[in-house]
Amino acid sequence: MGEHEIVIVWFDRDLRVADHLALTRACGVADVVVPLFVDDEPQDGWPRSKRQSIWLRRSLEALGEALRERGSSLIFRRGSSAEVVPQVAKEVGAQLVIWNRRYRPGLRRRDEHVSRALREIGIEVETTSGRLLHEPEEIRTTTGGPYHVFTPFWRKFQKVVDVFEPLDEPELGPEKAPSTWPKSDGLDAISKAGEASWLEYWQPGEEGARKTLERFVESGLADYVECRDRPDRTGTSRLSPHLRFGEVSPRQVWQAVGGAEEFRRQLVWREFSYHLLHHYPHTAEEPLREKFKDFAWRDDEEGFERWKNGETGYPIVDAGMRQLRETGWMHNRVRMIVASFLTKDLLIPWQKGARWFWENLVDADLANNTMGWQWSAGCGADAQPFFRVFNPVKQGKRYDPDGEYVRRFVPELEGLSGSSIHAPWEASTQELAGTNYPEPIVDHGEAREIALNLYNEIK
Ligand SMILES: Cc1cc2nc3c(=O)[nH]c(=O)nc-3n(C[C@H](O)[C@H](O)[C@H](O)COP(=O)(O)OP(=O)(O)OC[C@H]3O[C@@H](n4cnc5c(N)ncnc54)[C@H](O)[C@@H]3O)c2cc1C
């Protein structure tokens, strides 16, 4: 006999069976375990995009299958979590509901409501950790406050580092099943089962995450330091959507990459972004550095449209924006370049770019996206100083030296030679014949001067 007869595990953004602390804990203390997912997004102004809905549906199918193979079943319900979770708990007669802690401010508020609603009807609540290596409160400066700069955060992180050993898979088995399963709604409510062209690049679900990690460890990790900034290579892990949906845990990734310090450092950037959003929940909408509230951003709808469509006339920017549209993902170096271009060359507020990324990235994550945009716009915690304006031509030549990345996503420029592919205006008329690639939307040198003058007004 376990400590509890019946326990519910409430899944959300941790759509896996392996290294799932809440599931393992439930299996350890309960006779019967009921896995539950509720389709309830927080009402915090960041609704789930269509792409994320499609991914979610696939991932839930995979989780449902994994649980079925283990003699269990995923109960899927629609509705408000504060109503649905207590209702299912009553239906199955659960004494405890357990879940891996969530950090996005809207989710924290939602989860507090659920805890209250459960406790009011005498059902216990327990939260475990699973999305991060360290809880956001665990890493503190000597005076007890949050960090604003990454390097000291990373040093402290290494000092308080744990072994981060993933857990063995829990014993679920049919003996943990209730005598009758509660009813489950259909997944069509999340998204139709149909195809989307960008799915050809991905395999949502725990198995897809495991394969991606294995492939990276076998054939990408050794060259990570050398290649991670090269969008023309498969130099990074592409684990971000899998981490976003919790199909793999950061502990599993940390362990799988062994002592690969540079890669682990990137994983800790993720921890840092959660730390920041946890301590500064308003920063998804507002700049962390308050003086940026007075920055003279422009309302330039045409510029924004051309940026979104990958028609700025700067090949590396356009390749990035088209990679996003085609695949639902963009290389980190190019995310920085396109974000710099939007905010500093076009002077369009970073919030508009963050919103576009949110709607199109399969890995859209409020903590990482907010930090990435505030870093690029110069208004975040450990941000790139505003006066460092990326030159899109130089960045292209440096990180895509043969122009392969641009050729892949901007086929109009296919015929251009290595030297002019990042600056088509330098190409010969012969090379440009028949292409309808746009002229640069701004002159980068002039745009940079304007941006720096505006920055001087607020600094
Ligand atoms: C403007 C901007 C917006 C961004 N928006 C998001 C977002 O919505 N979701 C998201 O997951 N990442 C975001 N990033 C961070 C980064 O670009 C992606 O995590 C990375 O490109 C994912 O590819 P990967 O898994 O191959 O990375 P890898 O290099 O293989 O890194 C492994 C993992 O470490 C984490 N990581 C790596 N770099 C960063 C970073 N700079 N910040 C935080 N975590 C990092 C990610 O979880 C990533 O999956 C953004 C960066 C910028 C500049």
The ligand as a Gaussian input file, in Angstrom:
#p B3LYP/6-31G(d) Opt

LIG

0 1
 C       15.731000      37.530000     -30.245000
 C       15.839000      36.139000     -29.671000
 C       14.682000      35.410000     -29.376000
 C       14.774000      34.114000     -28.852000
 N       13.620000      33.421000     -28.560000
 C       13.703000      32.169000     -28.040000
 C       12.522000      31.434000     -27.733000
 O       11.396000      31.901000     -27.874000
 N       12.670000      30.160000     -27.264000
 C       13.903000      29.596000     -27.060000
 O       13.982000      28.442000     -26.631000
 N       15.035000      30.300000     -27.307000
 C       14.981000      31.544000     -27.801000
 N       16.139000      32.232000     -28.073000
 C       17.431000      31.648000     -27.691000
 C       18.146000      30.798000     -28.741000
 O       18.172000      31.464000     -29.973000
 C       17.502000      29.415000     -28.941000
 O       17.318000      28.782000     -27.692000
 C       18.402000      28.526000     -29.800000
 O       18.614000      29.108000     -31.056000
 C       17.754000      27.162000     -29.962000
 O       18.487000      26.351000     -30.848000
 P       19.215000      25.048000     -30.325000
 O       18.308000      24.225000     -29.490000
 O       19.806000      24.396000     -31.527000
 O       20.355000      25.663000     -29.407000
 P       21.678000      25.041000     -28.781000
 O       22.803000      25.958000     -29.107000
 O       21.838000      23.626000     -29.155000
 O       21.442000      25.189000     -27.216000
 C       20.822000      24.176000     -26.406000
 C       19.719000      24.775000     -25.590000
 O       20.213000      25.788000     -24.725000
 C       19.247000      26.846000     -24.600000
 N       19.817000      28.071000     -25.170000
 C       20.752000      28.196000     -26.135000
 N       21.015000      29.499000     -26.372000
 C       20.215000      30.199000     -25.564000
 C       20.001000      31.588000     -25.348000
 N       20.691000      32.529000     -26.020000
 N       19.071000      31.971000     -24.444000
 C       18.377000      31.057000     -23.739000
 N       18.528000      29.717000     -23.898000
 C       19.431000      29.308000     -24.800000
 C       18.034000      26.430000     -25.422000
 O       17.106000      25.796000     -24.576000
 C       18.642000      25.438000     -26.411000
 O       17.706000      24.508000     -26.914000
 C       16.067000      33.538000     -28.605000
 C       17.222000      34.283000     -28.906000
 C       17.098000      35.552000     -29.453000
 C       18.354000      36.322000     -29.767000

